[in-house]
Amino acid sequence: MDFGMILTAGPSISQKEIDYVLDALQNGWNEKLSEYIDRFEQEFARFIGVKHAWTTSSGTGALHLALLGCGIGEGDEVIIPEVTFAACPNVVVYTGAKPVFADIEEDSWCLDPKSVLRRITPKTKAIMPVHMYGNVSDMDAINAIAKEHHLMVIEDACPSIGALYKGKRPGSLSHAAGFSFQGAKIMVTGQGGMMVTDDDEVFKRAQWLGSHGADGSIKFWHTAVGYKYYMSNIQAALGLAQLQRIDELVALKTQIFNWYKARLGNIEGLAMNTQPEKVTITYWMTSIVMKRDFGITRDELMGKMKERKIDTRPFFYPLSDFPHFEKTDNPMARQVAYNGINLPCGVNLTEEKVDYVCKVLRELLHI
């Protein structure tokens, strides 16, 4: 059967999203200019379990503001995982600080606390764990290290909306956090993000700098060089509807992973997403890591799957392999990054398509 190209991602849009966006489009102007923004921020803060949430134009903007709100600046160092999206080191550089790359764990693919300890210097000011592909970093260990060394913790929670860590939501496990609603995420606003925190001063500083450094008491009076990180009311309407369906969306992602697990989970040397004890992950991406020689390289496998109309994504590359960063020795990061693949897992994916993907994959791996 010809399914057409089976893509790695894609959102679920229901009548709720259409109704909210249409209302914002027709009525969300003038005195109602921020109606959906306010509702989205309030409901998001309640969902995460924090005092403050502020909509932004992207997850990158949310992380940048979180760093600025926490006082990260010139001469500081921020420890981040070697394997993550380029936005993470970029936002550190935006502040004038230096990103320092630590290794990742073999099973969770998240920041390795033991490697973090080896990267701390007198200049270290913060740790930025990334909840990779919807898993959740070992926040107890990371927060313990941060407390001992008097460091800030800023979560990159962009992939983990809907997850749980020992009964708490990602984004509530640190001084501040950023979320992304980019079109490939579980919940989407096209582009967009959210900065969250429990700290009044962190929030005040982040909001101020994210509004062009505006003095809220005098219109068009600015007291610092700031940034334009606003989300539109129309985007917020879409985000609010998606948030109200988040349990449904995470359940769809979990079902898709379980379909893959039933078909691929018994292949020796092929690792899949793991769920730590007392953690509920989102399976934002269903992923595999080739841990033995299958007679075909990762890139060759992805190419052959593309020929069969199956789209895939490579894992994020090790950041210090990029030419503008200093090379860092993180062996697990390289082993995982150059052998990892994200499989098609958009929330609308059918079991029939998963079955086809797995049959092709097993054929190419000679299983």
N, C-alpha and C positions, 0 to 999 in steps of 0.2 A: 504493500500500500504506500502511496506517495503522500507523505505528511507535509511536503514542503520543507523549508529549513526549520529545524527544531532549535529554538533559540535558548540561550542560557537564562534569560530573565523575562519579566513582563508583569505588569500590575493587574490587580483585580479591581475593576470599576463597576460599582453597582448603581442602582437608581438613587441611593442615598447621596453618593458623590455628585451625581448629575443635578439633583435637586438643590443641594447646598451651593454648588458652583453657579448654577443659574440664578439663584437668589442673590448671591454676592454680585454677580454680573449686572443684574437688573436693578438692585436696590442698595448695594453696598458702597455708596458714595456719600460725600458731604458728612452729615452728622453720623452716618453709619459706616464711615470709612474704615474703622478698626473693629467693627463688631465681631467678625469671625476671627480676627487676630486675637482679640481679648479672650474669646471663648476657647480657642485652640490652646493658648498659653495656660489658661486656668485648668483646663481638663488634663493637659499634658503634665503639669506640675503635680496634680492629684494622682495621676496614674503612676508616675515615677516615685512619688513620695518625697518631694522636695518643696521648699518654700517658693522658689522662683524659677520661671521658665521664660525665655525670650526668643521669639521667632527670628530667624536669620535667613539670608538669601542662599545659604549653602551650609553643609556640614563643615567645610573648610573654614567659613566665617565663624561658625559656632566655636570651633576649637581655637581659632585665633583669639577670639574674645575671652574664652575661658583662660587662656594663658595670660593675656593682658590683665584680666580681672584678678588673677592670682599673683600679679606683680612680677612676672617673668620678663627679663629685659637684657640689656647689653651686658655681655660678659658671663651670663649664666649658662649652665649646661642642663639639658633636659634629656633624661634617658628614655628611649623609645625602643620598641622591638625592631630588629633588623628587617623582618618581613612584614610590610604593611604598605598601604597606598602612599604615594608620594606627598599627599597633602600633609601628612604628619610631620616629616622633617621640614617641609616648606613653611608651615605656620610657626615652627620654632625659629626658623631663620628670620621670618617676618618681624619677630620681636627683638631681634639683635642677639638672641641666644644661639647656642650651638647644640645641634642634635647629637646625642651619643648613642650608638647602636649596641643593644644587648641581644643575646641569643634568644631563641624561642624553645618551647617545650616540644618534645617529639610527638606527643599524643594530642594535646589541645591546640597546638600551633600558636599559642599565645605567649606573651612575655615570660621568660624564665626568671623567677626571683633570684636564683643562685647567680645567674649571670649579671643581674642588676647589681648585686653586692660588689661584684668585681669591677663595675664601671663607675662607682661613686668616687668623686674627687672633692676637694674643698670648694670647687666651683659649682657642684651639682645643686640645683635649686628645686627640681621637680622630677617626677616619674610620670610618663604618659603610657599606661597600658592600653592595648587595643584588643577589643573583644572579637577576635578574628572569626570571620564568617558566621557570626551568631553564637559562638561559644563565649564563655566568660572567663576572664583572667583570674588567677589565684589572688583575689583581692585581700584576703586575710594576710597572706604572706607579704604582699606588696605594701599594704598599709602598715604592717608591723615594721618593715624596713624604713618606710618613710617617717614613722614616729620616732624611731631610734636615731635617725640622722637629721631630723627636723626639716623634712622635705614636703613640698606640696605634691598632691596626686591629682592629675587631670585625666579622666577617662575619655578615650576615644570609644564612645558607645555607638558610633554610627551604624554598625551592622547588627546591633543586639536589642532593638526595640522589641519588647514582649518577653524577654528572657527573665529568669529569676536566679539569684545567687543567695542560697540559704534564706529564702523568704523575702529578699529585698530585690528591687529592680536595679539593673545597671543604670548608672547616672546618679544614684543615691549613695554610692559607695566611695565617694571621694570629695575633694574640695569643690570640684566643678567638672562638668562633662559636656561633650558635644554629640549631637545626633544628626544624621543625614536622612533626607527624604528624596534623594536623587532617584531617577526613574527606575533603576535596577533594584532598589531596596524593597523590603517587605511592604512598608507603607510609603506612599509617594506623594509629592506635591509638584512633580516635574523636576524642579530643582528646589532646594530649600533645606533648612536645618533648624535646630533648637539648641540653645545654650541653657543649661540648668545648674543650679547651685542652691545650697541651704544658707550660704553665707551672705548676709546683707551687704557687706562692703564689697565683696567680690562682684555681686550682681550690680551694684550701683556703678562701679568702675567700668564693668563690661558694657552695660547699657549706655553709659555716657560716651565711651569711645566708639561704640557701634552706631551712634547717632551723630557722626561728624563732630564729636566733642561739644555738643550743644549744651548750653546752660538752660535747663528746663524752665527757669523762672522768667527768662526774658527771650522772647521770640527772635530767632535769627542772631542770637549772641552766642559765640563759640569761645570756649576757654582752652581748647587743645586741638591739635591736628588729629582728627578721628577718621572713621571709615563709614562707608555706606553699606550696611549689612541688613537692610530691611527685607522682610517678606511682604508680599502683597496680600490684600484681603481676599482676593480670589484664590490664591494659593492656599491660604489658611483655611478657606472653606473646604477645599479638597482634603487638606490634612486632617481637619476635624472629623470628617466623615470616615476617613481611613483609620484614625485613632479609635473611633467608636466600633470599628470592626476588627481591631487588632487581634483579639483572641481567635477569631475565625481565620484570619490570614496566617497566623502562626500554626494553627492546626493543619491548614492546607500544606504548609511547608514541611511539617512533621510527617504528614501522610506520604508526601513525595519521597522524603528520605527513607521512610520505612519500605516503600516499594523498591527503591534501589538496594537497600540493605538486604532484603529477602533474595535478591538476584545476584548480588555481588559480594555479600558479606563473608562468603566462605572461600574466597579466592586467596590462596596463600601468597603473601608478599604484597597484597593490595590493602592499604590502610584507608579507613573512612573516618568521618567525623566521630569523635568520642564525646560522651556526656559525663563530666565529672560528678562525683557523689554530691548530692544536695544541690545540684544545679540543673535548671531547665533551660536548654539552649533553644535557639530559634531555627536552626538549620537554614539560615539565610541562603547559604550556598551548600548544596550537596557536593562533596569533594572527595577525591581519591588521591592517594600518594603511592607511587610505584616504588616499592622498597626492595625489589630484586630485579634481575635482568629478565625481561620478558621477550627479548629478541627484537625489540622495537623501542626507540627512544620516546620520551614524552612528546617532543615536538613532532616526530613522525606519526605518532598515534593521533595527535590532534589533527594533523593534515589529512590522514586517512579518514577520520571521522567526518571532517568537513566535506570530503568527496562524497560521503554517504548522506549529506544534508543534515549533519548533526553539528551544531555550533558548540564550542567549548571555550573556556577561558583558562590561561595559565595562572598559576598562583602569582601573587605579587613578587617581583624580583627582589633579591637582597639589596637594600638601599645603598650600601657602601660599594656595590659594584657599579653604581652610576658614576660618571666621570667627575661630577662636581662635589663628590664626598670622599672623605678619607677612608681607605680600605680598612675594614675591621675583621678580625678573626672570629667568626661565629659559625662553626661547622654545621650545627643542626639546621640553622637558617638556610644554608646553601643546599644541604641535602633535601630538605623539604621543598624549598622554593622551586628548584629546577626539576623536580619530579612530581609536582602537584598539578592537578587539573580540576577546575570547577565544571561540573556537568550541567546540562539543561535542568532548570528547577524553578522556572517561573510558576507563580501560584495557580495558573490556569492549566498547567501541564496535566495530561491524562495518563492513566496507568498504561494504556495501549502504547503511547509514545515512549514511556519509560521502558516498557518491555522491548521495544525496538532498539532503543539506545543500548540497553544492556546486552542484547543479542549481538549487535555489531561490535561492542566493546569486547565481549568474550571471544568473538571470532578473531579480532585483530590481535588479542593477547594469546591466542592459541590455547584457550581454556576449554 
